[in-house]
Amino acid sequence: MSTFQQEIRSGERFRFGRNWSRFLKTVDDDRIAIARRSLEDKLQTSSLAGSRLLDAGCGSGLFSLAARQLGARVHSIDFDPESVACARWLRDSHFPEDADWTIEAASVLDRDYLAALGTFDVVYSWGVLHHTGHMGQALDNMIPLVNVGGRLFISVYNDQGRISRRWARVKKFYCSLPAWLQPAFTVAWYGPRELRRMLLATVLLRPHKYFRSWEAYRKRRGMSRWHDYVDWLGGYPFEVARPEDIVQRYWPGGFVLERMKTVGGGLGCNEFVFRRIAETAVTEPAESGPVRLSA
């Protein structure tokens, strides 16, 4: 039995790939276009032609597809075999027999495997490294993958102290439940919040605003609120970090922060776009230009 299967059976890992396979049923051209625009915005470019991109923890494969449509040569990896199957399905549907998009089952913790890949112009790892069980190692393993002049785009759960520790217990409990009980638990957990939001909108005579919020969520990154709820509730292993800890971790490797979006101390992921301007730390961060911050 593989390590992945053992962790699933013992309740130590969430089946991200199963959730992504259900999400793929909702993916259409509109969602793909939204994902592509999101990637363009985060990386501040309308073309990745001539670039080599690593999608480290590709999940559904949606953003690998977006990167490929922008012209990048894409290498997608994921530890979850169901996620790998999702990405391959998307590739075969949109770029059949494409030599410039490779997909493999691999772990971001496997240093030997990663070392054999060489370096990339863009390393993209959205909401992945904190789910490995060894976040520090996973963060460090990204460093040698980015070539000088290249960019690293990651998002990592925000450290809320005691609240984060509570979330870790909830997520582990979710993963220990029988599969048939997990959807009911998701509804029980998030249902009251959604009901309150809907009732408030109705009392204010703006019920349309509630339903539009679901559509607005889709338009932000092309994702699904329901499938993200499942992911948030079940996403285990689960680790967190403060924004300053992430910035300080990459500074010795010659990375400077280009853009950062934080959750302002709340729940969710902080987003970072770094550019690698040297192989080791530099003394003048201003050389990278102004850092764009938002909360």
MARKOLTI-755684 format. One record per residue (C-alpha): y, z, x; residue number from 1. Coordinates in nm, 3 decimals. Each point is the difference from the previous one (the first is absolute). Layout:
{vexvo {Y Z X} NUM};
...
% end
This chain:
{vexvo {0.000 0.000 0.000} 1};
{vexvo {0.346 -0.091 0.137} 2};
{vexvo {0.270 0.258 0.071} 3};
{vexvo {0.202 -0.146 -0.285} 4};
{vexvo {-0.282 0.047 -0.252} 5};
{vexvo {-0.070 0.352 0.125} 6};
{vexvo {0.363 0.099 -0.047} 7};
{vexvo {0.007 -0.147 -0.350} 8};
{vexvo {-0.315 0.187 -0.104} 9};
{vexvo {0.126 0.328 0.143} 10};
{vexvo {0.335 -0.032 -0.179} 11};
{vexvo {0.191 -0.032 0.328} 12};
{vexvo {0.139 -0.348 -0.064} 13};
{vexvo {0.154 -0.188 -0.289} 14};
{vexvo {-0.133 -0.345 -0.089} 15};
{vexvo {0.323 -0.189 0.054} 16};
{vexvo {-0.181 -0.333 -0.012} 17};
{vexvo {-0.140 0.062 -0.348} 18};
{vexvo {0.351 0.069 -0.128} 19};
{vexvo {0.132 -0.313 0.174} 20};
{vexvo {-0.274 -0.215 -0.148} 21};
{vexvo {0.116 0.106 -0.347} 22};
{vexvo {0.362 -0.061 0.097} 23};
{vexvo {-0.084 -0.357 0.101} 24};
{vexvo {-0.070 -0.081 -0.364} 25};
{vexvo {0.373 0.042 -0.062} 26};
{vexvo {0.116 -0.213 0.293} 27};
{vexvo {0.168 -0.325 -0.099} 28};
{vexvo {0.252 -0.236 0.161} 29};
{vexvo {0.286 0.224 -0.111} 30};
{vexvo {-0.143 0.309 0.172} 31};
{vexvo {-0.066 -0.201 0.315} 32};
{vexvo {0.359 -0.129 0.004} 33};
{vexvo {0.133 0.355 -0.042} 34};
{vexvo {-0.216 0.124 0.289} 35};
{vexvo {0.126 -0.286 0.214} 36};
{vexvo {0.364 0.082 -0.078} 37};
{vexvo {-0.065 0.367 0.078} 38};
{vexvo {-0.138 -0.094 0.341} 39};
{vexvo {0.295 -0.229 0.065} 40};
{vexvo {0.240 0.282 -0.084} 41};
{vexvo {-0.172 0.264 0.214} 42};
{vexvo {-0.030 -0.227 0.303} 43};
{vexvo {0.336 -0.169 -0.062} 44};
{vexvo {-0.137 -0.351 0.033} 45};
{vexvo {-0.091 -0.289 -0.227} 46};
{vexvo {-0.258 -0.144 0.237} 47};
{vexvo {-0.275 0.134 0.223} 48};
{vexvo {-0.093 -0.343 0.133} 49};
{vexvo {-0.125 0.023 0.356} 50};
{vexvo {-0.061 0.375 -0.032} 51};
{vexvo {-0.328 0.185 0.027} 52};
{vexvo {-0.035 0.286 -0.250} 53};
{vexvo {-0.254 0.281 -0.021} 54};
{vexvo {-0.052 0.156 -0.342} 55};
{vexvo {-0.155 0.331 0.105} 56};
{vexvo {-0.163 0.131 -0.316} 57};
{vexvo {0.044 -0.306 -0.218} 58};
{vexvo {-0.114 0.157 -0.330} 59};
{vexvo {0.009 -0.267 -0.269} 60};
{vexvo {0.116 -0.261 0.251} 61};
{vexvo {0.313 -0.072 -0.207} 62};
{vexvo {0.242 0.048 0.288} 63};
{vexvo {-0.225 -0.189 0.240} 64};
{vexvo {0.024 -0.288 -0.246} 65};
{vexvo {0.378 0.038 -0.016} 66};
{vexvo {0.022 -0.008 0.380} 67};
{vexvo {-0.221 -0.307 0.017} 68};
{vexvo {0.219 -0.175 -0.257} 69};
{vexvo {0.298 0.080 0.223} 70};
{vexvo {-0.172 -0.187 0.280} 71};
{vexvo {-0.151 0.279 0.210} 72};
{vexvo {-0.340 -0.016 0.162} 73};
{vexvo {-0.160 0.304 -0.159} 74};
{vexvo {-0.275 0.234 0.114} 75};
{vexvo {-0.100 0.246 -0.275} 76};
{vexvo {-0.220 0.304 0.050} 77};
{vexvo {-0.119 0.284 -0.221} 78};
{vexvo {-0.253 0.282 0.030} 79};
{vexvo {-0.101 -0.031 -0.366} 80};
{vexvo {-0.248 -0.286 -0.058} 81};
{vexvo {0.123 -0.047 -0.358} 82};
{vexvo {0.355 -0.049 0.130} 83};
{vexvo {-0.128 -0.258 0.247} 84};
{vexvo {-0.168 -0.181 -0.289} 85};
{vexvo {0.328 0.005 -0.196} 86};
{vexvo {0.195 -0.153 0.287} 87};
{vexvo {-0.265 -0.268 0.053} 88};
{vexvo {0.010 -0.089 -0.368} 89};
{vexvo {0.378 -0.045 0.016} 90};
{vexvo {-0.027 -0.209 0.314} 91};
{vexvo {-0.272 -0.220 -0.143} 92};
{vexvo {0.203 -0.045 -0.318} 93};
{vexvo {0.324 -0.099 0.173} 94};
{vexvo {-0.086 -0.105 0.357} 95};
{vexvo {-0.363 -0.112 -0.001} 96};
{vexvo {-0.156 -0.066 0.341} 97};
{vexvo {0.324 0.106 0.168} 98};
{vexvo {-0.037 0.060 0.374} 99};
{vexvo {0.337 0.178 0.013} 100};
{vexvo {-0.106 0.290 -0.223} 101};
{vexvo {-0.288 0.211 0.124} 102};
{vexvo {-0.135 0.306 -0.181} 103};
{vexvo {-0.233 0.259 0.150} 104};
{vexvo {-0.146 0.337 -0.083} 105};
{vexvo {0.140 0.236 0.262} 106};
{vexvo {0.166 0.337 0.047} 107};
{vexvo {0.349 0.067 0.133} 108};
{vexvo {-0.165 0.285 0.191} 109};
{vexvo {-0.223 -0.235 0.200} 110};
{vexvo {0.196 -0.039 0.324} 111};
{vexvo {-0.250 -0.236 0.163} 112};
{vexvo {0.012 -0.236 -0.296} 113};
{vexvo {0.380 0.008 -0.017} 114};
{vexvo {0.035 -0.056 0.375} 115};
{vexvo {-0.198 -0.323 -0.034} 116};
{vexvo {0.249 -0.138 -0.255} 117};
{vexvo {0.287 -0.037 0.246} 118};
{vexvo {0.359 0.045 -0.116} 119};
{vexvo {0.190 -0.108 -0.311} 120};
{vexvo {0.354 -0.093 -0.095} 121};
{vexvo {-0.028 0.217 -0.313} 122};
{vexvo {-0.232 0.293 -0.065} 123};
{vexvo {0.006 0.095 -0.368} 124};
{vexvo {-0.169 0.315 -0.127} 125};
{vexvo {0.126 0.108 -0.340} 126};
{vexvo {-0.122 0.341 -0.116} 127};
{vexvo {-0.313 -0.010 0.214} 128};
{vexvo {0.020 0.211 0.313} 129};
{vexvo {0.029 0.330 -0.190} 130};
{vexvo {-0.332 -0.073 -0.174} 131};
{vexvo {-0.214 -0.027 0.314} 132};
{vexvo {-0.070 0.369 0.052} 133};
{vexvo {0.150 -0.028 0.349} 134};
{vexvo {0.359 -0.108 -0.061} 135};
{vexvo {0.131 0.083 0.346} 136};
{vexvo {-0.260 -0.220 0.167} 137};
{vexvo {0.057 -0.277 -0.254} 138};
{vexvo {0.377 0.007 0.061} 139};
{vexvo {-0.052 -0.015 0.377} 140};
{vexvo {-0.251 -0.284 -0.031} 141};
{vexvo {0.271 -0.225 -0.143} 142};
{vexvo {0.213 0.020 0.315} 143};
{vexvo {-0.190 -0.238 0.232} 144};
{vexvo {-0.045 -0.251 -0.282} 145};
{vexvo {0.372 -0.087 -0.019} 146};
{vexvo {0.132 -0.240 0.260} 147};
{vexvo {0.341 0.049 0.159} 148};
{vexvo {0.248 -0.145 -0.247} 149};
{vexvo {-0.244 0.054 -0.286} 150};
{vexvo {0.032 0.227 -0.300} 151};
{vexvo {-0.201 0.282 -0.150} 152};
{vexvo {0.028 0.060 -0.375} 153};
{vexvo {-0.167 0.317 -0.127} 154};
{vexvo {0.033 0.243 -0.288} 155};
{vexvo {-0.122 0.359 0.022} 156};
{vexvo {-0.012 0.278 -0.259} 157};
{vexvo {0.290 0.243 0.024} 158};
{vexvo {-0.073 0.356 0.111} 159};
{vexvo {0.094 0.238 -0.284} 160};
{vexvo {-0.167 0.305 0.151} 161};
{vexvo {-0.181 0.208 -0.263} 162};
{vexvo {0.030 -0.275 -0.261} 163};
{vexvo {-0.178 -0.244 0.232} 164};
{vexvo {-0.280 0.250 0.063} 165};
{vexvo {-0.041 0.035 -0.377} 166};
{vexvo {-0.021 -0.377 -0.034} 167};
{vexvo {-0.272 -0.013 0.263} 168};
{vexvo {-0.210 0.244 -0.205} 169};
{vexvo {0.056 -0.202 -0.319} 170};
{vexvo {-0.102 -0.322 0.170} 171};
{vexvo {-0.311 0.153 0.150} 172};
{vexvo {-0.095 0.141 -0.342} 173};
{vexvo {0.046 -0.346 -0.156} 174};
{vexvo {-0.233 -0.155 0.258} 175};
{vexvo {-0.264 0.266 -0.069} 176};
{vexvo {-0.014 -0.096 -0.369} 177};
{vexvo {-0.264 -0.239 -0.135} 178};
{vexvo {0.139 -0.353 -0.015} 179};
{vexvo {-0.014 -0.007 -0.381} 180};
{vexvo {0.228 0.308 -0.020} 181};
{vexvo {0.269 -0.122 0.237} 182};
{vexvo {0.186 -0.228 -0.248} 183};
{vexvo {0.014 0.284 -0.254} 184};
{vexvo {0.140 0.232 0.264} 185};
{vexvo {0.267 -0.257 0.086} 186};
{vexvo {0.104 -0.025 -0.365} 187};
{vexvo {0.002 0.380 -0.034} 188};
{vexvo {0.214 0.036 0.311} 189};
{vexvo {0.258 -0.273 -0.058} 190};
{vexvo {-0.022 -0.036 -0.379} 191};
{vexvo {0.226 0.296 -0.088} 192};
{vexvo {0.270 -0.127 0.237} 193};
{vexvo {-0.009 -0.348 -0.148} 194};
{vexvo {0.000 0.143 -0.353} 195};
{vexvo {0.311 0.208 0.077} 196};
{vexvo {0.176 -0.305 0.141} 197};
{vexvo {-0.089 -0.208 -0.304} 198};
{vexvo {0.106 0.272 -0.247} 199};
{vexvo {0.330 0.051 0.181} 200};
{vexvo {0.073 -0.373 -0.011} 201};
{vexvo {-0.087 -0.002 -0.374} 202};
{vexvo {0.225 0.298 -0.076} 203};
{vexvo {0.284 -0.176 0.180} 204};
{vexvo {-0.074 -0.309 -0.213} 205};
{vexvo {-0.092 -0.198 0.309} 206};
{vexvo {-0.380 -0.036 -0.014} 207};
{vexvo {0.036 -0.343 0.155} 208};
{vexvo {0.129 0.167 0.316} 209};
{vexvo {-0.334 0.180 0.047} 210};
{vexvo {-0.207 -0.315 -0.030} 211};
{vexvo {0.238 -0.191 0.222} 212};
{vexvo {-0.051 0.264 0.269} 213};
{vexvo {-0.360 -0.115 0.038} 214};
{vexvo {0.117 -0.358 0.042} 215};
{vexvo {0.268 0.111 0.246} 216};
{vexvo {-0.268 0.176 0.204} 217};
{vexvo {-0.200 -0.321 0.023} 218};
{vexvo {0.306 -0.193 0.110} 219};
{vexvo {0.073 0.230 0.294} 220};
{vexvo {-0.307 -0.092 0.207} 221};
{vexvo {-0.232 -0.181 -0.236} 222};
{vexvo {-0.214 0.309 -0.042} 223};
{vexvo {-0.142 0.172 -0.310} 224};
{vexvo {0.113 0.349 -0.098} 225};
{vexvo {-0.340 0.090 -0.147} 226};
{vexvo {-0.193 -0.108 0.309} 227};
{vexvo {0.251 0.178 0.219} 228};
{vexvo {-0.050 0.315 -0.210} 229};
{vexvo {-0.373 -0.020 0.070} 230};
{vexvo {0.072 -0.057 0.369} 231};
{vexvo {0.246 0.292 0.020} 232};
{vexvo {-0.229 0.240 -0.180} 233};
{vexvo {-0.317 -0.093 0.186} 234};
{vexvo {0.136 -0.103 0.339} 235};
{vexvo {-0.198 0.220 0.237} 236};
{vexvo {-0.005 0.070 0.298} 237};
{vexvo {0.368 0.087 -0.024} 238};
{vexvo {0.248 0.096 0.272} 239};
{vexvo {0.379 0.012 0.012} 240};
{vexvo {0.287 -0.015 0.248} 241};
{vexvo {0.374 0.057 0.013} 242};
{vexvo {0.214 -0.309 0.066} 243};
{vexvo {0.128 0.138 0.330} 244};
{vexvo {-0.356 0.058 0.119} 245};
{vexvo {-0.085 -0.366 -0.052} 246};
{vexvo {0.313 -0.120 0.181} 247};
{vexvo {-0.060 0.234 0.294} 248};
{vexvo {-0.363 -0.104 0.025} 249};
{vexvo {0.086 -0.367 0.058} 250};
{vexvo {0.300 0.046 0.227} 251};
{vexvo {-0.205 0.046 0.324} 252};
{vexvo {-0.172 -0.333 -0.067} 253};
{vexvo {0.327 -0.192 0.015} 254};
{vexvo {0.051 -0.018 -0.379} 255};
{vexvo {0.341 0.026 -0.163} 256};
{vexvo {0.056 0.053 -0.370} 257};
{vexvo {0.149 -0.298 -0.182} 258};
{vexvo {-0.031 0.114 -0.360} 259};
{vexvo {-0.115 0.312 -0.177} 260};
{vexvo {-0.032 0.088 -0.366} 261};
{vexvo {-0.080 0.360 -0.080} 262};
{vexvo {-0.092 0.176 -0.322} 263};
{vexvo {0.272 0.256 0.062} 264};
{vexvo {-0.236 0.293 0.048} 265};
{vexvo {-0.199 -0.084 -0.312} 266};
{vexvo {-0.348 -0.130 -0.073} 267};
{vexvo {-0.095 -0.343 0.126} 268};
{vexvo {0.001 -0.207 0.315} 269};
{vexvo {0.275 -0.039 0.257} 270};
{vexvo {0.029 -0.359 0.126} 271};
{vexvo {0.075 -0.102 0.356} 272};
{vexvo {0.066 -0.330 0.174} 273};
{vexvo {-0.003 0.033 0.378} 274};
{vexvo {0.066 -0.264 0.263} 275};
{vexvo {-0.164 0.030 0.339} 276};
{vexvo {0.262 -0.082 0.262} 277};
{vexvo {-0.191 0.124 0.308} 278};
{vexvo {-0.341 0.128 0.100} 279};
{vexvo {0.140 0.349 0.060} 280};
{vexvo {0.290 0.205 -0.131} 281};
{vexvo {0.352 -0.132 0.042} 282};
{vexvo {0.311 0.209 0.049} 283};
{vexvo {0.244 -0.190 -0.219} 284};
{vexvo {-0.115 -0.014 -0.364} 285};
{vexvo {0.319 -0.182 -0.095} 286};
{vexvo {-0.138 -0.314 0.165} 287};
{vexvo {-0.214 -0.059 -0.307} 288};
{vexvo {0.301 -0.026 -0.230} 289};
{vexvo {0.089 0.218 -0.296} 290};
{vexvo {-0.274 0.185 -0.184} 291};
{vexvo {-0.003 -0.050 -0.376} 292};
{vexvo {-0.076 0.321 -0.186} 293};
{vexvo {-0.061 0.056 -0.367} 294};
{vexvo {-0.146 0.270 -0.217} 295};
% end
